[in-house]
Amino acid sequence: MELPNFLMGDNTDHQDAIFVIHTEYPRFIINLVDDEIEWFESLERNDEDELAIEVAGLIEEASAFYDREMKRYQD
């Protein structure tokens, strides 16, 4: 099975949360309400600057994915 890069997540115990799951390395769940991230694996990179740039890009991609999905639901 081929998984998409991002999935929406929902949980009635966290009704105010907006969860987006990134399914490729580095796998994580982000709550877009507060940008809290839960990583599924430890990140092993020596270059912290490069890692910070990559993580910032993934957060932007997760936000863009959410915005796109919400627009599609509205249409």
Residue pairs with C-beta under 8 A, 6 or more apart in sequence:
3 23
4 23
5 22
5 23
5 24
5 61
5 65
6 20
6 21
6 22
6 23
6 61
6 62
6 65
7 20
7 21
7 23
8 19
8 20
8 21
8 66
8 69
9 19
9 20
9 21
9 29
10 19
11 17
11 19
14 31
16 33
17 31
17 33
18 31
18 32
18 33
18 66
19 29
19 30
19 31
19 32
20 29
20 30
20 32
20 62
20 63
20 65
20 66
21 27
21 28
21 29
22 28
22 29
22 30
22 58
22 61
22 62
25 41
26 39
26 40
26 41
26 43
26 58
27 39
27 40
27 41
28 37
28 38
28 39
28 40
28 58
29 37
29 38
29 40
30 36
30 37
30 38
30 59
30 62
31 37
32 62
32 63
32 66
35 59
37 55
37 59
43 51
45 51
